[in-house]
Amino acid sequence: MLRKLEPMSRTGYNRLMAELKQLETVELPEVLNTVAEARELGDLKENGAYIYGRQRQGHIVGRIGELKGKLNRAEIIDCTKVECDKAVFGTVVTLLDLDTQKKITYQLLGPDDADFDTGSISIHSPIGSAILGSLVGDKVSVELPRGVRNLQVIDIARPQVD
C-alpha cells in the first residue's frame, strides 16, 4: 500500500521535528521518572501523582506517534522556489473580496503548517481548496459557515522565507 505524501514547508517540518525532539528527550524522560517515583510510594489506586503521570505519559507517547507519522508522510517543499503562474502549495495569494472590496493575503500551506494568525491557510480549508490551481484574475465563490464569499485572485507570489 502506497502512503499518500502530505506537502509541508521546511519551516513546518523543522517545527514538528523540534517538538518531537523535546517530547522524546525532555518531557517523556521526566514523566517516566515521575511515574517511577510515584510507584515507589505504594497504593497506586489513590496515588494522584502516579495516575496523573501515567495519563501524561500516554498523551506524550500518543503525540510522539502522531508526529512521527506526520513527518514520515511529509513531502518537504521549498516554498521560495515554487512556480507562481497559478496558486499552488507555498504560494502567497492576494485576493480581493468582491463583496467588501478588501484585499486579503494568504500563504497556501499544509494542515500542519497553516496558522491563520500569521496569514497562512491550509490547502484543505474551504478558501485554500477553492483557490488552489487558480490563476490571477480568476473569481471563486467559497461556501463558508457564515455565508458565501466571492473572491478574485489578484496576485500570486513566492514567500520571502520557506
N, CA and C atoms as an extended XYZ file, in Angstrom:
486
Properties=species:S:1:pos:R:3:atomname:S:1:resname:S:1:resid:I:1 pbc="F F F"
N         0.837       -1.182        0.000 N   MET     1
C         0.000        0.000        0.000 CA  MET     1
C         0.885        1.249        0.000 C   MET     1
N         0.667        2.128       -0.942 N   LEU     2
C         1.430        3.370       -1.020 CA  LEU     2
C         0.885        4.386       -0.028 C   LEU     2
N         1.779        5.087        0.619 N   ARG     3
C         1.339        6.124        1.539 CA  ARG     3
C         1.216        7.431        0.781 C   ARG     3
N         0.218        8.204        1.143 N   LYS     4
C        -0.008        9.493        0.484 CA  LYS     4
C         0.842       10.542        1.189 C   LYS     4
N         1.700       11.184        0.411 N   LEU     5
C         2.556       12.225        0.970 CA  LEU     5
C         1.763       13.512        1.141 C   LEU     5
N         2.054       14.217        2.203 N   GLU     6
C         1.398       15.492        2.508 CA  GLU     6
C         2.436       16.591        2.354 C   GLU     6
N         2.176       17.590        1.512 N   PRO     7
C         3.168       18.665        1.356 CA  PRO     7
C         3.349       19.434        2.663 C   PRO     7
N         4.605       19.818        2.920 N   MET     8
C         4.925       20.538        4.149 CA  MET     8
C         6.107       21.460        3.858 C   MET     8
N         6.051       22.653        4.387 N   SER     9
C         7.177       23.575        4.213 CA  SER     9
C         8.341       23.121        5.082 C   SER     9
N         9.533       23.566        4.739 N   ARG    10
C        10.713       23.245        5.547 CA  ARG    10
C        10.536       23.795        6.965 C   ARG    10
N         9.956       24.984        7.083 N   THR    11
C         9.719       25.588        8.399 CA  THR    11
C         8.783       24.716        9.232 C   THR    11
N         7.696       24.260        8.623 N   GLY    12
C         6.751       23.396        9.330 CA  GLY    12
C         7.386       22.083        9.743 C   GLY    12
N         8.190       21.505        8.853 N   TYR    13
C         8.878       20.248        9.148 CA  TYR    13
C         9.830       20.440       10.332 C   TYR    13
N        10.595       21.514       10.303 N   ASN    14
C        11.540       21.788       11.396 CA  ASN    14
C        10.816       22.015       12.717 C   ASN    14
N         9.658       22.675       12.673 N   ARG    15
C         8.885       22.915       13.895 CA  ARG    15
C         8.408       21.594       14.499 C   ARG    15
N         7.901       20.682       13.652 N   LEU    16
C         7.445       19.384       14.149 CA  LEU    16
C         8.620       18.553       14.667 C   LEU    16
N         9.776       18.620       13.985 N   MET    17
C        10.965       17.894       14.449 CA  MET    17
C        11.420       18.402       15.821 C   MET    17
N        11.366       19.708       16.023 N   ALA    18
C        11.764       20.285       17.310 CA  ALA    18
C        10.815       19.822       18.418 C   ALA    18
N         9.517       19.788       18.114 N   GLU    19
C         8.551       19.313       19.103 CA  GLU    19
C         8.808       17.848       19.433 C   GLU    19
N         9.067       17.035       18.418 N   LEU    20
C         9.345       15.604       18.627 CA  LEU    20
C        10.576       15.423       19.502 C   LEU    20
N        11.628       16.167       19.209 N   LYS    21
C        12.860       16.070       19.998 CA  LYS    21
C        12.604       16.464       21.450 C   LYS    21
N        11.854       17.536       21.671 N   GLN    22
C        11.522       17.991       23.023 CA  GLN    22
C        10.758       16.907       23.783 C   GLN    22
N         9.780       16.301       23.116 N   LEU    23
C         8.982       15.261       23.766 CA  LEU    23
C         9.819       14.033       24.098 C   LEU    23
N        10.662       13.604       23.147 N   GLU    24
C        11.440       12.376       23.341 CA  GLU    24
C        12.602       12.541       24.306 C   GLU    24
N        13.234       13.709       24.305 N   THR    25
C        14.448       13.858       25.104 CA  THR    25
C        14.246       14.557       26.441 C   THR    25
N        13.155       15.301       26.577 N   VAL    26
C        12.938       16.048       27.821 CA  VAL    26
C        11.671       15.584       28.539 C   VAL    26
N        10.526       15.751       27.880 N   GLU    27
C         9.260       15.525       28.570 CA  GLU    27
C         8.995       14.054       28.906 C   GLU    27
N         9.238       13.139       27.968 N   LEU    28
C         8.987       11.726       28.255 CA  LEU    28
C         9.897       11.202       29.365 C   LEU    28
N        11.210       11.459       29.324 N   PRO    29
C        12.047       11.008       30.445 CA  PRO    29
C        11.611       11.592       31.797 C   PRO    29
N        11.189       12.871       31.790 N   GLU    30
C        10.736       13.483       33.045 CA  GLU    30
C         9.511       12.770       33.591 C   GLU    30
N         8.533       12.502       32.720 N   VAL    31
C         7.305       11.872       33.193 CA  VAL    31
C         7.559       10.417       33.592 C   VAL    31
N         8.450        9.731       32.897 N   LEU    32
C         8.788        8.353       33.287 CA  LEU    32
C         9.430        8.337       34.665 C   LEU    32
N        10.273        9.318       34.955 N   ASN    33
C        10.899        9.432       36.269 CA  ASN    33
C         9.847        9.720       37.341 C   ASN    33
N         8.911       10.626       37.028 N   THR    34
C         7.834       10.958       37.972 CA  THR    34
C         6.980        9.729       38.274 C   THR    34
N         6.642        8.961       37.251 N   VAL    35
C         5.825        7.752       37.433 CA  VAL    35
C         6.582        6.727       38.278 C   VAL    35
N         7.871        6.559       38.014 N   ALA    36
C         8.669        5.601       38.782 CA  ALA    36
C         8.736        5.998       40.258 C   ALA    36
N         8.928        7.284       40.514 N   GLU    37
C         8.983        7.761       41.898 CA  GLU    37
C         7.626        7.588       42.585 C   GLU    37
N         6.550        7.881       41.879 N   ALA    38
C         5.210        7.753       42.458 CA  ALA    38
C         4.875        6.289       42.716 C   ALA    38
N         5.345        5.389       41.855 N   ARG    39
C         5.079        3.958       42.028 CA  ARG    39
C         5.700        3.454       43.330 C   ARG    39
N         6.846        3.999       43.697 N   GLU    40
C         7.542        3.584       44.910 CA  GLU    40
C         6.792        3.980       46.182 C   GLU    40
N         5.846        4.918       46.048 N   LEU    41
C         5.115        5.384       47.227 CA  LEU    41
C         4.033        4.403       47.672 C   LEU    41
N         3.756        3.401       46.877 N   GLY    42
C         2.786        2.389       47.304 CA  GLY    42
C         1.463        2.473       46.577 C   GLY    42
N         0.375        2.400       47.330 N   ASP    43
C        -1.005        2.292       46.831 CA  ASP    43
C        -1.242        3.107       45.557 C   ASP    43
N        -1.313        2.400       44.428 N   LEU    44
C        -1.424        3.076       43.147 CA  LEU    44
C        -2.833        3.572       42.851 C   LEU    44
N        -3.856        2.973       43.510 N   LYS    45
C        -5.242        3.381       43.249 CA  LYS    45
C        -5.512        4.812       43.683 C   LYS    45
N        -4.886        5.229       44.759 N   GLU    46
C        -5.152        6.562       45.287 CA  GLU    46
C        -3.922        7.457       45.228 C   GLU    46
N        -3.032        7.125       44.340 N   ASN    47
C        -1.801        7.880       44.199 CA  ASN    47
C        -1.976        8.845       43.015 C   ASN    47
N        -2.338       10.083       43.322 N   GLY    48
C        -2.633       11.078       42.291 CA  GLY    48
C        -1.455       11.349       41.368 C   GLY    48
N        -0.250       11.400       41.932 N   ALA    49
C         0.931       11.669       41.107 CA  ALA    49
C         1.148       10.537       40.103 C   ALA    49
N         0.912        9.306       40.536 N   TYR    50
C         1.075        8.157       39.652 CA  TYR    50
C         0.015        8.178       38.547 C   TYR    50
N        -1.229        8.387       38.943 N   ILE    51
C        -2.333        8.401       37.970 CA  ILE    51
C        -2.134        9.519       36.948 C   ILE    51
N        -1.833       10.717       37.427 N   TYR    52
C        -1.607       11.849       36.520 CA  TYR    52
C        -0.399       11.576       35.623 C   TYR    52
N         0.668       11.045       36.211 N   GLY    53
C         1.877       10.753       35.436 CA  GLY    53
C         1.617        9.747       34.324 C   GLY    53
N         0.852        8.709       34.622 N   ARG    54
C         0.537        7.697       33.599 CA  ARG    54
C        -0.328        8.315       32.488 C   ARG    54
N        -1.268        9.172       32.866 N   GLN    55
C        -2.084        9.839       31.846 CA  GLN    55
C        -1.218       10.736       30.967 C   GLN    55
N        -0.356       11.497       31.583 N   ARG    56
C         0.543       12.394       30.846 CA  ARG    56
C         1.476       11.582       29.948 C   ARG    56
N         1.967       10.471       30.450 N   GLN    57
C         2.823        9.595       29.657 CA  GLN    57
C         2.077        9.108       28.410 C   GLN    57
N         0.815        8.729       28.581 N   GLY    58
C         0.006        8.276       27.451 CA  GLY    58
C        -0.180        9.368       26.414 C   GLY    58
N        -0.414       10.588       26.871 N   HIS    59
C        -0.568       11.719       25.947 CA  HIS    59
C         0.738       11.992       25.187 C   HIS    59
N         1.849       11.953       25.897 N   ILE    60
C         3.146       12.216       25.261 CA  ILE    60
C         3.473       11.135       24.240 C   ILE    60
N         3.290        9.870       24.616 N   VAL    61
C         3.575        8.768       23.695 CA  VAL    61
C         2.657        8.856       22.468 C   VAL    61
N         1.394        9.212       22.689 N   GLY    62
C         0.465        9.382       21.569 CA  GLY    62
C         0.893       10.499       20.638 C   GLY    62
N         1.314       11.619       21.198 N   ARG    63
C         1.756       12.757       20.374 CA  ARG    63
C         3.038       12.405       19.619 C   ARG    63
N         3.943       11.667       20.256 N   ILE    64
C         5.163       11.235       19.574 CA  ILE    64
C         4.809       10.383       18.358 C   ILE    64
N         3.879        9.461       18.518 N   GLY    65
C         3.444        8.628       17.399 CA  GLY    65
C         2.809        9.450       16.294 C   GLY    65
N         1.986       10.415       16.681 N   GLU    66
C         1.332       11.291       15.709 CA  GLU    66
C         2.369       12.105       14.929 C   GLU    66
N         3.345       12.678       15.639 N   LEU    67
C         4.387       13.474       14.982 CA  LEU    67
C         5.226       12.622       14.044 C   LEU    67
N         5.605       11.427       14.469 N   LYS    68
C         6.406       10.551       13.608 CA  LYS    68
C         5.637       10.204       12.340 C   LYS    68
N         4.341        9.962       12.465 N   GLY    69
C         3.523        9.672       11.296 CA  GLY    69
C         3.485       10.842       10.333 C   GLY    69
N         3.276       12.046       10.863 N   LYS    70
C         3.234       13.243       10.014 CA  LYS    70
C         4.568       13.484        9.332 C   LYS    70
N         5.651       13.324       10.066 N   LEU    71
C         6.976       13.553        9.498 CA  LEU    71
C         7.321       12.502        8.441 C   LEU    71
N         6.888       11.268        8.654 N   ASN    72
C         7.135       10.208        7.673 CA  ASN    72
C         6.342       10.414        6.389 C   ASN    72
N         5.197       11.067        6.485 N   ARG    73
C         4.368       11.319        5.302 CA  ARG    73
C         4.659       12.673        4.657 C   ARG    73
N         5.592       13.418        5.222 N   ALA    74
C         5.860       14.782        4.742 CA  ALA    74
C         6.632       14.778        3.428 C   ALA    74
N         6.159       15.585        2.514 N   GLU    75
C         6.898       15.884        1.289 CA  GLU    75
C         7.336       17.337        1.440 C   GLU    75
N         8.610       17.540        1.707 N   ILE    76
C         9.107       18.881        2.007 CA  ILE    76
C         9.218       19.685        0.714 C   ILE    76
N         8.565       20.837        0.727 N   ILE    77
C         8.539       21.729       -0.420 CA  ILE    77
C         9.290       23.014       -0.063 C   ILE    77
N        10.202       23.422       -0.926 N   ASP    78
C        10.885       24.704       -0.742 CA  ASP    78
C         9.965       25.784       -1.318 C   ASP    78
N         9.260       26.451       -0.456 N   CYS    79
C         8.249       27.433       -0.871 CA  CYS    79
C         8.851       28.626       -1.609 C   CYS    79
N        10.140       28.886       -1.408 N   THR    80
C        10.762       30.024       -2.089 CA  THR    80
C        11.063       29.724       -3.552 C   THR    80
N        10.831       28.470       -3.979 N   LYS    81
C        11.128       28.097       -5.360 CA  LYS    81
C         9.907       27.599       -6.130 C   LYS    81
N         8.707       27.774       -5.576 N   VAL    82
C         7.510       27.298       -6.264 CA  VAL    82
C         7.189       28.178       -7.465 C   VAL    82
N         6.546       27.598       -8.447 N   GLU    83
C         6.101       28.349       -9.618 CA  GLU    83
C         4.933       29.243       -9.212 C   GLU    83
N         4.855       30.407       -9.799 N   CYS    84
C         3.822       31.371       -9.411 CA  CYS    84
C         2.827       31.661      -10.524 C   CYS    84
N         2.740       30.777      -11.529 N   ASP    85
C         1.781       31.012      -12.600 CA  ASP    85
C         0.362       30.677      -12.163 C   ASP    85
N         0.231       29.872      -11.101 N   LYS    86
C        -1.080       29.589      -10.522 CA  LYS    86
C        -0.910       29.367       -9.025 C   LYS    86
N        -2.016       29.383       -8.300 N   ALA    87
C        -1.981       29.207       -6.846 CA  ALA    87
C        -1.709       27.745       -6.524 C   ALA    87
N        -0.539       27.477       -5.941 N   VAL    88
C        -0.153       26.121       -5.543 CA  VAL    88
C         0.384       26.170       -4.115 C   VAL    88
N         0.644       24.992       -3.555 N   PHE    89
C         1.215       24.905       -2.216 CA  PHE    89
C         2.440       25.811       -2.125 C   PHE    89
N         2.479       26.638       -1.094 N   GLY    90
C         3.616       27.513       -0.836 CA  GLY    90
C         3.477       28.920       -1.369 C   GLY    90
N         2.620       29.131       -2.360 N   THR    91
C         2.496       30.480       -2.920 CA  THR    91
C         1.756       31.407       -1.963 C   THR    91
N         2.037       32.692       -2.125 N   VAL    92
C         1.344       33.739       -1.372 CA  VAL    92
C         0.326       34.339       -2.333 C   VAL    92
N        -0.946       34.202       -1.985 N   VAL    93
C        -2.028       34.611       -2.883 CA  VAL    93
C        -2.752       35.811       -2.283 C   VAL    93
N        -2.850       36.874       -3.086 N   THR    94
C        -3.604       38.044       -2.662 CA  THR    94
C        -4.961       37.998       -3.348 C   THR    94
N        -5.995       38.138       -2.531 N   LEU    95
C        -7.376       38.053       -3.009 CA  LEU    95
C        -8.080       39.375       -2.772 C   LEU    95
N        -9.051       39.648       -3.616 N   LEU    96
C        -9.941       40.784       -3.416 CA  LEU    96
C       -11.298       40.221       -3.067 C   LEU    96
N       -11.812       40.581       -1.895 N   ASP    97
C       -13.170       40.182       -1.519 CA  ASP    97
C       -14.117       41.058       -2.335 C   ASP    97
N       -14.814       40.451       -3.258 N   LEU    98
C       -15.656       41.211       -4.183 CA  LEU    98
C       -16.867       41.848       -3.503 C   LEU    98
N       -17.218       41.385       -2.310 N   ASP    99
C       -18.359       41.949       -1.588 CA  ASP    99
C       -17.965       43.160       -0.747 C   ASP    99
N       -16.751       43.124       -0.174 N   THR   100
C       -16.321       44.217        0.699 CA  THR   100
C       -15.233       45.092        0.076 C   THR   100
N       -14.664       44.639       -1.042 N   GLN   101
C       -13.569       45.321       -1.730 CA  GLN   101
C       -12.292       45.393       -0.889 C   GLN   101
N       -12.152       44.480        0.068 N   LYS   102
C       -10.942       44.424        0.890 CA  LYS   102
C        -9.998       43.370        0.321 C   LYS   102
N        -8.702       43.679        0.416 N   LYS   103
C        -7.679       42.726       -0.013 CA  LYS   103
C        -7.287       41.845        1.166 C   LYS   103
N        -7.055       40.575        0.865 N   ILE   104
C        -6.603       39.620        1.874 CA  ILE   104
C        -5.456       38.831        1.253 C   ILE   104
N        -4.441       38.530        2.042 N   THR   105
C        -3.311       37.759        1.538 CA  THR   105
C        -3.111       36.534        2.414 C   THR   105
N        -2.984       35.379        1.754 N   TYR   106
C        -2.751       34.111        2.445 CA  TYR   106
C        -1.600       33.376        1.778 C   TYR   106
N        -0.841       32.639        2.582 N   GLN   107
C         0.094       31.676        2.019 CA  GLN   107
C        -0.576       30.312        2.107 C   GLN   107
N        -0.567       29.578        1.014 N   LEU   108
C        -1.183       28.250        0.972 CA  LEU   108
C        -0.187       27.220        1.497 C   LEU   108
N        -0.539       26.583        2.599 N   LEU   109
C         0.328       25.585        3.218 CA  LEU   109
C        -0.479       24.342        3.569 C   LEU   109
N         0.191       23.366        4.147 N   GLY   110
C        -0.477       22.137        4.566 CA  GLY   110
C        -1.150       22.314        5.911 C   GLY   110
N        -1.943       21.330        6.321 N   PRO   111
C        -2.677       21.463        7.585 CA  PRO   111
C        -1.775       21.598        8.816 C   PRO   111
N        -0.562       21.055        8.757 N   ASP   112
C         0.344       21.165        9.908 CA  ASP   112
C         1.165       22.444        9.890 C   ASP   112
N         1.158       23.151        8.769 N   ASP   113
C         1.880       24.421        8.635 CA  ASP   113
C         0.975       25.616        8.879 C   ASP   113
N        -0.273       25.471        8.496 N   ALA   114
C        -1.199       26.601        8.460 CA  ALA   114
C        -1.370       27.238        9.831 C   ALA   114
N        -1.375       28.557        9.831 N   ASP   115
C        -1.590       29.334       11.045 CA  ASP   115
C        -2.268       30.634       10.625 C   ASP   115
N        -3.552       30.693       10.816 N   PHE   116
C        -4.340       31.837       10.362 CA  PHE   116
C        -3.795       33.146       10.914 C   PHE   116
N        -3.290       33.113       12.154 N   ASP   117
C        -2.762       34.328       12.781 CA  ASP   117
C        -1.549       34.892       12.041 C   ASP   117
N        -0.805       34.042       11.354 N   THR   118
C         0.367       34.514       10.606 CA  THR   118
C         0.078       34.640        9.114 C   THR   118
N        -1.182       34.470        8.729 N   GLY   119
C        -1.567       34.675        7.338 CA  GLY   119
C        -1.415       33.464        6.445 C   GLY   119
N        -1.346       32.285        7.021 N   SER   120
C        -1.271       31.085        6.191 CA  SER   120
C        -2.493       30.221        6.451 C   SER   120
N        -2.985       29.594        5.376 N   ILE   121
C        -4.152       28.721        5.492 CA  ILE   121
C        -3.838       27.380        4.839 C   ILE   121
N        -4.561       26.380        5.247 N   SER   122
C        -4.374       25.040        4.712 CA  SER   122
C        -4.945       24.935        3.300 C   SER   122
N        -4.265       24.156        2.478 N   ILE   123
C        -4.775       23.886        1.140 CA  ILE   123
C        -6.052       23.057        1.201 C   ILE   123
N        -6.352       22.505        2.373 N   HIS   124
C        -7.565       21.702        2.557 CA  HIS   124
C        -8.716       22.509        3.157 C   HIS   124
N        -8.454       23.762        3.542 N   SER   125
C        -9.506       24.618        4.097 CA  SER   125
C       -10.449       25.027        2.967 C   SER   125
N       -11.650       25.508        3.297 N   PRO   126
C       -12.569       25.916        2.229 CA  PRO   126
C       -11.974       26.950        1.264 C   PRO   126
N       -11.359       28.006        1.786 N   ILE   127
C       -10.772       29.023        0.914 CA  ILE   127
C        -9.544       28.462        0.205 C   ILE   127
N        -8.691       27.761        0.928 N   GLY   128
C        -7.485       27.194        0.328 CA  GLY   128
C        -7.791       26.249       -0.821 C   GLY   128
N        -8.740       25.347       -0.618 N   SER   129
C        -9.060       24.401       -1.689 CA  SER   129
C        -9.764       25.092       -2.855 C   SER   129
N       -10.512       26.171       -2.574 N   ALA   130
C       -11.210       26.887       -3.649 CA  ALA   130
C       -10.245       27.646       -4.550 C   ALA   130
N        -9.167       28.192       -3.977 N   ILE   131
C        -8.246       28.985       -4.800 CA  ILE   131
C        -7.079       28.161       -5.346 C   ILE   131
N        -6.884       26.952       -4.830 N   LEU   132
C        -5.810       26.084       -5.305 CA  LEU   132
C        -5.967       25.847       -6.809 C   LEU   132
N        -4.943       26.137       -7.563 N   GLY   133
C        -4.981       25.971       -9.012 CA  GLY   133
C        -5.489       27.186       -9.771 C   GLY   133
N        -5.915       28.219       -9.057 N   SER   134
C        -6.440       29.428       -9.707 CA  SER   134
C        -5.319       30.269      -10.316 C   SER   134
N        -5.680       31.047      -11.303 N   LEU   135
C        -4.771       31.978      -11.967 CA  LEU   135
C        -5.123       33.403      -11.554 C   LEU   135
N        -4.199       34.330      -11.765 N   VAL   136
C        -4.501       35.742      -11.496 CA  VAL   136
C        -5.690       36.133      -12.372 C   VAL   136
N        -6.679       36.765      -11.753 N   GLY   137
C        -7.892       37.184      -12.455 CA  GLY   137
C        -9.062       36.243      -12.243 C   GLY   137
N        -8.795       35.012      -11.810 N   ASP   138
C        -9.886       34.060      -11.573 CA  ASP   138
C       -10.764       34.508      -10.421 C   ASP   138
N       -12.052       34.236      -10.558 N   LYS   139
C       -13.013       34.515       -9.490 CA  LYS   139
C       -13.503       33.191       -8.934 C   LYS   139
N       -13.618       33.138       -7.601 N   VAL   140
C       -14.106       31.929       -6.943 CA  VAL   140
C       -15.150       32.303       -5.904 C   VAL   140
N       -16.111       31.420       -5.732 N   SER   141
C       -17.097       31.561       -4.656 CA  SER   141
C       -16.832       30.453       -3.655 C   SER   141
N       -16.785       30.824       -2.393 N   VAL   142
C       -16.465       29.870       -1.342 CA  VAL   142
C       -17.623       29.815       -0.359 C   VAL   142
N       -18.115       28.623       -0.122 N   GLU   143
C       -19.186       28.417        0.859 CA  GLU   143
C       -18.551       28.267        2.234 C   GLU   143
N       -18.836       29.208        3.117 N   LEU   144
C       -18.327       29.207        4.485 CA  LEU   144
C       -19.506       29.134        5.452 C   LEU   144
N       -19.265       28.766        6.696 N   PRO   145
C       -20.366       28.717        7.657 CA  PRO   145
C       -21.139       30.028        7.785 C   PRO   145
N       -20.451       31.148        7.600 N   ARG   146
C       -21.127       32.447        7.733 CA  ARG   146
C       -21.677       32.962        6.406 C   ARG   146
N       -21.627       32.132        5.375 N   GLY   147
C       -22.179       32.513        4.076 CA  GLY   147
C       -21.164       32.396        2.957 C   GLY   147
N       -21.579       32.756        1.781 N   VAL   148
C       -20.734       32.660        0.593 CA  VAL   148
C       -19.824       33.875        0.499 C   VAL   148
N       -18.538       33.644        0.192 N   ARG   149
C       -17.588       34.738       -0.062 CA  ARG   149
C       -17.190       34.673       -1.518 C   ARG   149
N       -17.266       35.786       -2.171 N   ASN   150
C       -16.876       35.893       -3.568 CA  ASN   150
C       -15.516       36.573       -3.623 C   ASN   150
N       -14.541       35.872       -4.172 N   LEU   151
C       -13.166       36.344       -4.171 CA  LEU   151
C       -12.594       36.362       -5.578 C   LEU   151
N       -11.617       37.235       -5.779 N   GLN   152
C       -10.895       37.264       -7.045 CA  GLN   152
C        -9.399       37.237       -6.737 C   GLN   152
N        -8.667       36.382       -7.444 N   VAL   153
C        -7.218       36.289       -7.278 CA  VAL   153
C        -6.594       37.486       -7.998 C   VAL   153
N        -5.865       38.318       -7.242 N   ILE   154
C        -5.260       39.495       -7.881 CA  ILE   154
C        -3.728       39.423       -7.936 C   ILE   154
N        -3.129       38.503       -7.170 N   ASP   155
C        -1.674       38.346       -7.244 CA  ASP   155
C        -1.276       36.988       -6.687 C   ASP   155
N        -0.231       36.425       -7.266 N   ILE   156
C         0.360       35.175       -6.769 CA  ILE   156
C         1.862       35.391       -6.742 C   ILE   156
N         2.486       35.131       -5.572 N   ALA   157
C         3.912       35.382       -5.415 CA  ALA   157
C         4.551       34.278       -4.576 C   ALA   157
N         5.880       34.272       -4.593 N   ARG   158
C         6.642       33.374       -3.724 CA  ARG   158
C         6.821       34.040       -2.365 C   ARG   158
N         6.911       33.249       -1.298 N   PRO   159
C         7.227       33.852        0.002 CA  PRO   159
C         8.704       34.234        0.062 C   PRO   159
N         9.050       35.118        0.950 N   GLN   160
C        10.447       35.525        1.128 CA  GLN   160
C        11.260       34.456        1.857 C   GLN   160
N        10.596       33.749        2.779 N   VAL   161
C        11.267       32.687        3.540 CA  VAL   161
C        10.438       31.419        3.436 C   VAL   161
N        11.133       30.295        3.554 N   ASP   162
C        10.474       28.992        3.458 CA  ASP   162
C         9.825       28.632        4.780 C   ASP   162
